[in-house]
C-alpha cells in the first residue's frame, strides 16, 4: 500500500518521503542542492546532482563568500526547459500565492533566514530550501491546534546530517509517526518569521505555463536588473481583494 500524508496536508509530491530522491548539501551549496532535490523528486529518480549545477555556475559559486546569487537558479532552470522567475512577495499576500502554487503541483525554492542588507534594502536570504507543502488548520491528539508549512532543507537537522524523515512525528496518538512532506516542518508563525525576504522561484514545467500563470495572477511589470538579480521582481496580485486564502483567516502561532 502506498503511504499517504495526513488528510489535512497539501503536498506537491506524494508520499512516502522515504522514496524521494533527495540528498544533503555541502557548505553553502544550498541553492544547487535544492535544484537537484526538487527536479529529482519531480522526476522520481536521481537525474541531477548538486555538482552538476555547481560546475555550471563556475566562478559564481563562492563557498567562502556565502554561496551564489539566488537568481542564478532561474537561469539554470530555464536552461533545462523549466519555467521560473526570481520574485518577491513582500508587498502582497505571500501565503495565498505559495499555497495556490502548491495546490497546482508547483514547488518553489524560497530563501529563508535573516535577509542580507544592501544599504537600507533588504535582499535575498541566507539559505535556499524547497517549499513542498502546507497544512489546513488541524488539531493534534493533545488538543493543540496547528497550521504548518513543509520544506526540503538540505542541511536539516544539521549540515552533514541530512535526514528525509526528520519531521515525521506521531500526531494522532496511535504510537506510529506519520509521514509529512519534506524533512522539516515549520509552524505558520515560524515560517512567516524566517521567510523574511519573501523571495521565491516557482518551478513550472515550461516557461509558457509559468507566463500564463503569472499574467493571470499579478500586475504586469518589467522588473529592473536590480530586481531581477538582487531583490526579486515586485510581484503584486492583480486583484488582491479576490485572493483571500484560508491560511490567513486564523492567526494561531502553531
C-alpha positions as a Markdown table, in Angstrom:
| # | Residue | x | y | z |
|---|---|---|---|---|
| 1 | Unk | 0.0 | 0.0 | 0.0 |
| 2 | Unk | 1.3 | 3.5 | -0.9 |
| 3 | Unk | 1.6 | 5.6 | 2.3 |
| 4 | Unk | -0.2 | 8.9 | 2.1 |
| 5 | Unk | 0.2 | 12.0 | 4.1 |
| 6 | Unk | -2.4 | 13.0 | 6.7 |
| 7 | Unk | -5.7 | 14.3 | 5.2 |
| 8 | Unk | -5.1 | 17.9 | 6.3 |
| 9 | Unk | -1.8 | 18.1 | 4.4 |
| 10 | Unk | -1.4 | 19.7 | 0.9 |
| 11 | Unk | 1.7 | 18.5 | -0.9 |
| 12 | Unk | 3.2 | 18.9 | -4.3 |
| 13 | Unk | 4.6 | 15.4 | -4.3 |
| 14 | Unk | 3.1 | 12.2 | -3.0 |
| 15 | Unk | 4.5 | 10.0 | -0.2 |
| 16 | Unk | 6.2 | 8.1 | 1.2 |
| 17 | Unk | 9.1 | 10.6 | 1.6 |
| 18 | Unk | 11.5 | 7.7 | 2.1 |
| 19 | Unk | 11.3 | 7.2 | -1.7 |
| 20 | Unk | 12.1 | 10.8 | -2.6 |
| 21 | Unk | 15.5 | 11.0 | -4.4 |
| 22 | Unk | 17.0 | 13.8 | -2.3 |
| 23 | Unk | 20.4 | 14.4 | -0.8 |
| 24 | Unk | 22.1 | 16.7 | 1.7 |
| 25 | Unk | 24.4 | 19.6 | 0.8 |
| 26 | Unk | 28.0 | 20.6 | 1.2 |
| 27 | Unk | 28.8 | 24.0 | 2.8 |
| 28 | Unk | 27.0 | 26.9 | 1.2 |
| 29 | Unk | 25.7 | 24.9 | -1.7 |
| 30 | Unk | 22.0 | 25.1 | -0.7 |
| 31 | Unk | 20.8 | 26.6 | -4.0 |
| 32 | Unk | 22.4 | 23.9 | -6.1 |
| 33 | Unk | 21.3 | 21.1 | -3.8 |
| 34 | Unk | 17.7 | 22.5 | -3.7 |
| 35 | Unk | 17.7 | 22.5 | -7.5 |
| 36 | Unk | 18.8 | 18.9 | -7.7 |
| 37 | Unk | 16.4 | 17.8 | -5.0 |
| 38 | Unk | 13.3 | 19.4 | -6.4 |
| 39 | Unk | 14.0 | 18.3 | -10.0 |
| 40 | Unk | 14.8 | 14.7 | -9.0 |
| 41 | Unk | 11.7 | 14.5 | -6.8 |
| 42 | Unk | 9.6 | 15.8 | -9.6 |
| 43 | Unk | 11.1 | 13.1 | -11.9 |
| 44 | Unk | 11.1 | 10.4 | -9.3 |
| 45 | Unk | 14.7 | 9.5 | -9.9 |
| 46 | Unk | 18.3 | 10.6 | -9.3 |
| 47 | Unk | 18.8 | 12.5 | -12.6 |
| 48 | Unk | 20.6 | 15.6 | -11.4 |
| 49 | Unk | 23.4 | 16.2 | -8.8 |
| 50 | Unk | 24.4 | 19.3 | -6.9 |
| 51 | Unk | 27.8 | 19.0 | -8.5 |
| 52 | Unk | 26.2 | 19.5 | -12.0 |
| 53 | Unk | 24.8 | 22.9 | -11.0 |
| 54 | Unk | 28.0 | 23.9 | -9.2 |
| 55 | Unk | 30.1 | 23.1 | -12.3 |
| 56 | Unk | 27.7 | 25.1 | -14.4 |
| 57 | Unk | 27.9 | 28.1 | -12.1 |
| 58 | Unk | 31.7 | 28.3 | -12.3 |
| 59 | Unk | 33.0 | 31.4 | -10.6 |
| 60 | Unk | 29.5 | 32.4 | -9.5 |
| 61 | Unk | 29.8 | 29.7 | -6.8 |
| 62 | Unk | 32.0 | 31.2 | -3.9 |
| 63 | Unk | 31.5 | 29.0 | -0.8 |
| 64 | Unk | 33.7 | 31.3 | 1.3 |
| 65 | Unk | 31.5 | 34.3 | 0.4 |
| 66 | Unk | 28.1 | 32.6 | 1.1 |
| 67 | Unk | 27.5 | 30.6 | -2.0 |
| 68 | Unk | 26.0 | 32.1 | -5.0 |
| 69 | Unk | 23.5 | 34.7 | -6.3 |
| 70 | Unk | 20.0 | 33.3 | -5.7 |
| 71 | Unk | 18.7 | 34.5 | -9.1 |
| 72 | Unk | 21.1 | 32.1 | -10.8 |
| 73 | Unk | 18.7 | 29.2 | -10.2 |
| 74 | Unk | 16.2 | 30.7 | -12.6 |
| 75 | Unk | 18.7 | 30.7 | -15.5 |
| 76 | Unk | 19.7 | 27.1 | -14.6 |
| 77 | Unk | 16.0 | 26.0 | -14.5 |
| 78 | Unk | 15.2 | 27.7 | -17.8 |
| 79 | Unk | 18.3 | 26.1 | -19.4 |
| 80 | Unk | 16.7 | 22.7 | -18.7 |
| 81 | Unk | 13.3 | 23.7 | -20.1 |
| 82 | Unk | 11.5 | 24.7 | -16.9 |
| 83 | Unk | 9.7 | 27.9 | -16.3 |
| 84 | Unk | 10.5 | 30.3 | -13.5 |
| 85 | Unk | 11.4 | 33.8 | -12.3 |
| 86 | Unk | 13.1 | 35.3 | -9.2 |
| 87 | Unk | 10.2 | 37.1 | -7.5 |
| 88 | Unk | 9.4 | 38.9 | -4.2 |
| 89 | Unk | 6.1 | 38.6 | -2.4 |
| 90 | Unk | 6.8 | 41.2 | 0.2 |
| 91 | Unk | 4.0 | 43.6 | -0.8 |
| 92 | Unk | 1.2 | 41.0 | -1.4 |
| 93 | Unk | -0.4 | 38.0 | 0.2 |
| 94 | Unk | 2.5 | 35.6 | 0.1 |
| 95 | Unk | 0.6 | 32.8 | 1.7 |
| 96 | Unk | -2.1 | 32.9 | -0.9 |
| 97 | Unk | 0.4 | 32.8 | -3.8 |
| 98 | Unk | 2.5 | 30.0 | -2.3 |
| 99 | Unk | -0.5 | 27.8 | -1.3 |
| 100 | Unk | -2.0 | 28.3 | -4.7 |
| 101 | Unk | 1.2 | 27.1 | -6.3 |
| 102 | Unk | 1.3 | 24.0 | -4.0 |
| 103 | Unk | -2.3 | 23.1 | -4.9 |
| 104 | Unk | -1.3 | 23.5 | -8.6 |
| 105 | Unk | 1.5 | 21.0 | -8.1 |
| 106 | Unk | 4.2 | 23.6 | -8.4 |
| 107 | Unk | 7.1 | 23.6 | -6.0 |
| 108 | Unk | 9.1 | 26.7 | -5.1 |
| 109 | Unk | 12.6 | 27.4 | -4.0 |
| 110 | Unk | 12.5 | 30.0 | -1.3 |
| 111 | Unk | 15.1 | 32.0 | 0.6 |
| 112 | Unk | 14.9 | 31.8 | 4.4 |
| 113 | Unk | 16.6 | 33.2 | 7.5 |
| 114 | Unk | 17.7 | 36.8 | 8.1 |
| 115 | Unk | 17.8 | 38.8 | 4.9 |
| 116 | Unk | 21.1 | 40.3 | 3.7 |
| 117 | Unk | 21.1 | 44.1 | 3.6 |
| 118 | Unk | 22.4 | 46.4 | 0.9 |
| 119 | Unk | 22.2 | 49.9 | 2.5 |
| 120 | Unk | 18.5 | 50.2 | 3.5 |
| 121 | Unk | 17.4 | 47.5 | 1.1 |
| 122 | Unk | 16.6 | 44.0 | 2.3 |
| 123 | Unk | 17.6 | 41.5 | -0.3 |
| 124 | Unk | 17.9 | 37.7 | -0.6 |
| 125 | Unk | 18.0 | 35.4 | 2.4 |
| 126 | Unk | 20.9 | 33.2 | 3.6 |
| 127 | Unk | 19.6 | 29.7 | 2.9 |
| 128 | Unk | 17.6 | 28.2 | -0.1 |
| 129 | Unk | 15.1 | 25.4 | 0.6 |
| 130 | Unk | 12.3 | 23.8 | -1.4 |
| 131 | Unk | 8.7 | 24.5 | -0.3 |
| 132 | Unk | 6.7 | 21.4 | -0.9 |
| 133 | Unk | 3.5 | 21.6 | 1.2 |
| 134 | Unk | 1.3 | 23.2 | 3.8 |
| 135 | Unk | -1.5 | 22.1 | 6.1 |
| 136 | Unk | -5.0 | 23.2 | 6.9 |
| 137 | Unk | -5.7 | 24.1 | 10.5 |
| 138 | Unk | -5.8 | 20.8 | 12.4 |
| 139 | Unk | -6.0 | 19.6 | 16.0 |
| 140 | Unk | -3.4 | 17.1 | 17.3 |
| 141 | Unk | -4.4 | 14.3 | 19.7 |
| 142 | Unk | -3.2 | 16.5 | 22.6 |
| 143 | Unk | -5.8 | 19.2 | 21.6 |
| 144 | Unk | -3.2 | 21.6 | 20.3 |
| 145 | Unk | -4.1 | 23.5 | 17.0 |
| 146 | Unk | -1.5 | 23.5 | 14.2 |
| 147 | Unk | -1.0 | 25.2 | 10.9 |
| 148 | Unk | 2.2 | 24.3 | 9.1 |
| 149 | Unk | 4.5 | 24.5 | 6.1 |
| 150 | Unk | 6.7 | 21.7 | 4.9 |
| 151 | Unk | 10.1 | 22.1 | 3.2 |
| 152 | Unk | 13.1 | 20.1 | 2.0 |
| 153 | Unk | 16.0 | 21.6 | 3.8 |
| 154 | Unk | 19.3 | 20.1 | 2.6 |
| 155 | Unk | 21.1 | 20.8 | 5.9 |
| 156 | Unk | 18.4 | 19.6 | 8.3 |
| 157 | Unk | 18.7 | 18.6 | 11.0 |
| 158 | Unk | 22.3 | 19.7 | 10.6 |
| 159 | Unk | 24.9 | 20.3 | 7.9 |
| 160 | Unk | 26.3 | 16.9 | 7.0 |
| 161 | Unk | 23.5 | 15.1 | 8.8 |
| 162 | Unk | 20.6 | 15.3 | 6.3 |
| 163 | Unk | 17.6 | 13.1 | 7.1 |
| 164 | Unk | 14.5 | 12.9 | 4.9 |
| 165 | Unk | 12.3 | 11.6 | 7.8 |
| 166 | Unk | 13.4 | 14.3 | 10.3 |
| 167 | Unk | 9.9 | 15.8 | 10.6 |
| 168 | Unk | 7.9 | 12.6 | 10.9 |
| 169 | Unk | 6.0 | 12.6 | 14.2 |
| 170 | Unk | 3.1 | 10.9 | 15.8 |
| 171 | Unk | 0.2 | 13.4 | 15.9 |
| 172 | Unk | -2.8 | 11.1 | 16.0 |
| 173 | Unk | -1.7 | 9.2 | 19.1 |
| 174 | Unk | -1.5 | 5.7 | 17.6 |
| 175 | Unk | 2.2 | 5.3 | 18.5 |
| 176 | Unk | 3.3 | 5.4 | 14.9 |
| 177 | Unk | 5.0 | 8.5 | 13.4 |
| 178 | Unk | 3.0 | 10.0 | 10.5 |
| 179 | Unk | 4.9 | 10.8 | 7.3 |
| 180 | Unk | 5.0 | 14.5 | 6.4 |
| 181 | Unk | 6.2 | 16.2 | 3.2 |
| 182 | Unk | 9.9 | 17.2 | 3.0 |
| 183 | Unk | 12.1 | 16.8 | 6.0 |
| 184 | Unk | 11.4 | 19.9 | 8.1 |
| 185 | Unk | 8.1 | 21.2 | 9.4 |
| 186 | Unk | 7.6 | 24.9 | 10.2 |
| 187 | Unk | 4.7 | 26.4 | 12.2 |
| 188 | Unk | 2.9 | 29.1 | 10.3 |
| 189 | Unk | 4.4 | 31.7 | 12.7 |
| 190 | Unk | 8.0 | 30.4 | 12.3 |
| 191 | Unk | 7.6 | 30.2 | 8.5 |
| 192 | Unk | 6.5 | 33.8 | 8.2 |
| 193 | Unk | 9.2 | 34.9 | 10.6 |
| 194 | Unk | 12.2 | 33.2 | 8.8 |
| 195 | Unk | 10.8 | 33.8 | 5.3 |
| 196 | Unk | 11.5 | 37.5 | 5.8 |
| 197 | Unk | 12.8 | 38.3 | 2.3 |
| 198 | Unk | 9.7 | 36.8 | 0.6 |
| 199 | Unk | 12.0 | 35.8 | -2.3 |
| 200 | Unk | 10.8 | 32.7 | -4.3 |
| 201 | Unk | 11.3 | 30.9 | -7.6 |
| 202 | Unk | 8.4 | 28.7 | -8.7 |
| 203 | Unk | 9.2 | 25.7 | -10.9 |
| 204 | Unk | 6.8 | 25.2 | -13.8 |
| 205 | Unk | 7.1 | 22.5 | -16.4 |
| 206 | Unk | 7.6 | 25.2 | -19.1 |
| 207 | Unk | 8.2 | 28.9 | -19.4 |
| 208 | Unk | 4.9 | 29.2 | -21.3 |
| 209 | Unk | 3.0 | 27.7 | -18.4 |
| 210 | Unk | 4.8 | 30.0 | -16.0 |
| 211 | Unk | 4.0 | 33.1 | -18.0 |
| 212 | Unk | 0.3 | 32.2 | -18.3 |
| 213 | Unk | 0.1 | 31.8 | -14.6 |
| 214 | Unk | 2.0 | 35.0 | -13.9 |
| 215 | Unk | -0.1 | 37.0 | -16.3 |
| 216 | Unk | -3.4 | 35.8 | -14.7 |
| 217 | Unk | -2.1 | 36.3 | -11.1 |
| 218 | Unk | 0.0 | 39.5 | -10.9 |
| 219 | Unk | 0.1 | 43.0 | -12.2 |
| 220 | Unk | 2.2 | 43.1 | -15.4 |
| 221 | Unk | 5.5 | 44.8 | -15.0 |
| 222 | Unk | 9.1 | 44.8 | -16.3 |
| 223 | Unk | 11.5 | 44.3 | -13.4 |
| 224 | Unk | 14.7 | 46.2 | -13.4 |
| 225 | Unk | 18.1 | 44.4 | -13.4 |
| 226 | Unk | 18.4 | 45.1 | -9.7 |
| 227 | Unk | 15.1 | 43.4 | -9.1 |
| 228 | Unk | 15.8 | 40.5 | -11.4 |
| 229 | Unk | 19.2 | 39.7 | -9.7 |
| 230 | Unk | 19.1 | 41.1 | -6.2 |
| 231 | Unk | 15.7 | 41.8 | -4.6 |
| 232 | Unk | 13.4 | 39.8 | -6.8 |
| 233 | Unk | 10.7 | 41.2 | -9.0 |
| 234 | Unk | 7.9 | 43.1 | -7.1 |
| 235 | Unk | 5.1 | 40.7 | -7.5 |
| 236 | Unk | 1.7 | 42.2 | -6.6 |
| 237 | Unk | -1.6 | 40.4 | -7.0 |
| 238 | Unk | -3.7 | 41.8 | -9.9 |
| 239 | Unk | -6.8 | 41.9 | -7.7 |
| 240 | Unk | -5.8 | 41.4 | -4.1 |
| 241 | Unk | -9.4 | 41.7 | -2.8 |
| 242 | Unk | -10.3 | 38.5 | -4.6 |
| 243 | Unk | -7.5 | 36.5 | -3.2 |
| 244 | Unk | -8.3 | 35.8 | 0.5 |
| 245 | Unk | -6.9 | 32.4 | 1.3 |
| 246 | Unk | -8.0 | 30.4 | 4.3 |
| 247 | Unk | -4.4 | 30.3 | 5.7 |
| 248 | Unk | -4.8 | 34.0 | 6.6 |
| 249 | Unk | -8.2 | 33.6 | 8.3 |
| 250 | Unk | -6.8 | 32.2 | 11.6 |
| 251 | Unk | -3.8 | 33.5 | 13.2 |
| 252 | Unk | -2.7 | 30.7 | 15.5 |
| 253 | Unk | 1.0 | 30.7 | 16.3 |
| 254 | Unk | 1.3 | 26.9 | 15.9 |
